Amino acid sequence: MLDELLGRAELKNRIADLEEEKRHLERQLDAEQERRAEAATARQEAEQRVNRLEDRIAELEDRVERTEGGADGSRSLDFRAVETIRGERLESVLDRLDSFATDAEGALTAVVADGDRDLPEAVESAFGDRAALVGRARPCVAVTDDAGLVSAALTPPVAPERFAEWSDGFVLDREWFLPTGEFALALVRSDLFALGTYEGSERTSFKGFDSDVKGDHSKGGFSQGRFERRRDAQIDEHLDKCEDAIDEALDGDRPDRLYVVGESTLLGEFEQRADATRAVDATGDPEDALADAFREFWTTRLYRI
């Protein structure tokens, strides 16, 4: 009775309603968190399957090359294994290689570029009859020791300058393989652009947009030639917007490194200003596509020789 007189009954009923609504929202939140966890697990499992398929494809391509090589003795050689690695697995491999120590000038590290016609003399000498496998893995960083305990090649996302060096350990810079320090990563497709600035693996800013670029030519309307000219003009306009966005992101002292990924036919437009480029197959809206591109870019192929 007193509660009703003081208006408390209505307030208590409202509190009860709000508490019930709160419980309902908490149940929704729990369900959403569980759904996201399941989605993340499914994505990781899918990525692992993709990596296994890529490794299998690489092995089969090597087998085809050996078959087509015929009597060429180098084609009879095979990698002991091929593996696509990233993240913690890649860090573990690098840690093991960093911990390997020899006497002075007992460990060879050599960078073999894609365009090199001949292998460095040090690689030919150190790898012997298996040096041809280093050539098949290029562009790569090849490592071995004078006792033959380690024999491998890695294809880093960021290719270093050519060198071949004997030392008491392997010379491997983490910046070649892993996201370190401050940098920008830009994804460029003919109809989409996304750019993130990063501190290591953490993204600190994002910019992205879609552009209205014509797809495949359909019957009627413009002729094929006119359609292609209009599409080329739209792509050029889109690339100008991409350049402006990159300029804005790099204005100032930081970040001091730029990596550009995306459609292989467009990467040539950015080779002069990018520290590294790579063709990737990243789809979805700009933010999701950039996340896919980031994972794909920071991936290394490990060849056991």
N, C-alpha and C positions, 0 to 999 in steps of 0.2 A: 504494500500500500504506500509506504513512504517513498519507495523508488518511483512509483507512478506519479506521486505528487511532485517530486523533485525533477521529474523528466529523465530519471536514470534508466527506467525500463527501456525506453527507445534507444538510448545510447548503448545499453548492454546488448540489445538485439543487433544493433549496427556493428558492434565489436564482434559478436559471434559470426555475423555474415562475413565480415572482413577476414576473420581467422579462417573461415571455411574457404574463402576465395584464395587466401594465402596458401593453404594446404593444397588446393587444386593447382595453383601455379607452381608450387614446389614439385608436385608430381609431374607436371608438364616439363619442368626443367630437368628433372632426373631422367625422364624418357628421352629428351633431346640430347642430353649428355651421353646417354647410352647409345643413341643412334649415331652420334658423331664418332664415338669410340669404335663402334662397329664399322663405320665408313672408313675411318683411318686405318683400321686393321685390314679391311678389304683392299684398300689402296696399296698398302705395303705389300700384301700378298700378290697383288697384280703386278707391282713393280718388280718383285722378285721373279715372277714368271716371265716378264718381259726380258729381264736380264739373262735368265737361263736360255730363252729363245735366241737372244742376240748372240750369246756365246756359242750356241749350237750352230747358228747360221754362219758365224765366223769360222768354226771348225769345218763345216761343209764346204764353204768357199775355198778354204785352204786345200781341202781334198780335191776339189775340182781343178784348182790351179796345178796341183801335183800331177793329176791325171792328164791335163792338157800339156804339161811340160814334157811328157814322154821320156825320152832318154836323158834329159837334163838331170844330172845327179842331185842338184840342189832341191829339185821338186820332190825327191823321195824323203826329204827331211820333214819332220812334223813337230809342232809345238807340244810340249808335255801337257799343257793345258792352256786355255784362254778363259779369262774371267773378267766380267764387268764389275767394277767396285766403286763405291762412293761412301761418304759419311764415315761412320765408326770403323767399318771394315777397311776402308782406304787408310785411315789414320793408323790402324793396327799394322798394316803392311809397311807403311812408311816408318813407324817406330822400330820395327824389326830391322829394316834396312839401315836406319840410322845407328842402331846399336851394334852393327857388324863392324868389327875392327880387325885390322891386319897390321903386319909390319909396314914400314915405310914403302910407299908405292906398290902396295899389294892389292889395291882395289881400284878397278877402272869404272869411271862414269863417262859416258859419251852421249852426246846429243846428235842424232841422225835426222836430218831434215827430209821432208817429203821430196824435194826437188833434187836431192843429191844423186848424181849418177853412180858414184862410187862410194863405198863405205870408207870411213876413216881407217888409216893403216893400223891404228891401235885396236880397232874393232876386229879387223881381219885377223890380226895376230892373236888376240885374246880369245876370240870365240872359235877360231879354227874352222873346221868344216861345217860348223853350225852358224857361221856368220851370215849365211844367206837368210836365215830366219830373222835376224835383226833387220835386214833389208826389207823383208816382207812385213815387218811390224811398223816400219817408219810411216809418219814421223814419230819418233820415240826417244826416250831416254833409256839407254842400255846400260846394265850393270853386271859386272862379273868380277871374280877375284882370281888370283894367280893359282889357287888350288882347285878351282872349279867347283867350289861349294855353293856359290850363288851364280845363277845364270838366268837373267830375265830382262824384259823390256816393258816399259810403261809408256802409254800415250797420254801425256798430261793435257788438261784443258788449255793451259797457257804455255805455249812452246818457248823454251829458252833459246838464247843464241847458241850457235854451234860451238861445241868444245869437246875435247877428249882429254881426260886427266886421270893420271895414276896418283893415288893418295893412300893414306892409312885408313880411309873409310870412304863411303859413297857420298857424293856431293849432290844432295837433293834439297831444293828450296821448297818449303811448304806453299809458297805463293804460286808455284806451278800447278799444284794439285788441289789445294783447298781454299775456300773463301777466307781470306785473312785481311785484316786492316780495313781501310775505307775504300770502296770502289762503287762504280755504277754498272748495272747490267741492263741493257736495252734489248727488247724483243721487237723486231721489225718484220711485219708481214705486209703484203700489198694492201690489206684492208684494216690493219690493226697495229697499234703501237702501245708498248708498255715499258716503263722504265722505273727501276727501283734503285735507291742508293742503300748501301749496306755497310754495317760494321761487323765484319766476320759473316756469320750466317744470319744475323738479325737485320731485317729490313727497317730502315729508318725513315724512308719516304717513298711515295709512290705517285706516278702520274701515268695515265693511260687514256686512250680514246680509240674509237672505231671511225673509219672513213667510208663514205659511200662510194665504193668502187664497183663498177659493173662486173658481173660474173660472166658465165658462158653466154655466147651469142645465141639468140633464139631466132627462129624463122620470122620473117616480116620485119618491118621497120627499117633500121639502118642496114646498109650493106656491111659485109664482114670487114672491109677495109676501114670504113668510117667508124664502125664499132670499136675496132682495135685502136684507132687513133684517139678516140674519146677515152677509152680505158687507160691508154698510156699516159694521157694528159692528167687523168684523175690520180694515177699512181705517182706521177711526178709531183703533183700538188700535195699528195699524202706524204711523200718523202721529204718535201720542204718543211712540212709541219713536224715531222720526226726530227729533222736537223735542228729546228728551232727549240724543240723540247729538250734535246740533248745539250744544246748550248746553254739553255737556262739552268739545267741540272749541274753543269760543270762550271758555272760562273763562280769565280773565286778560286781559292787554293785547294778546296777539297770537294769531292773525291778526286784523286789524282790518277786513277786508272779507270778505263772504260772498256767493257766487253760488250760486243754486239752479236746477237744471235738471231736466227729466224730463217726466212726463205733463202736458199742458196743463191738464187738469181738476184737478190737485192744486196747481199753482203758486200759485194764489190764497191758499192757506194760509200761504205764506211771503213774500208780497210786502212786508209791512210790515217785515220784519227783513232782507230780502235787498237787497244793493246792486244786483243785477240778476237777472232770471230769464229763462229761455229754454226753450221746448219742444224736446226732442231725442228722437231715436229710438235709444236706446242699449240693446243687448241683451247677453245672456251672463251669466256669474256676476258678482258685485258688482265685483270688481277689473277684469275686462275691460270691463264696462259703463262703469265710471268713466273708463277710458282713452278709450273711444269718445266719451263725453260731453265730456271735456276737449277733444278735437280738434274736435268739432262746435261747442262753445261758442265757442272762440277762432277763429272764422271770420268773415270780413268779405265782404260783397257789394259789388263795385266796379261802379258805373254810369258809363260814359263818356257825357257829355251833349253 
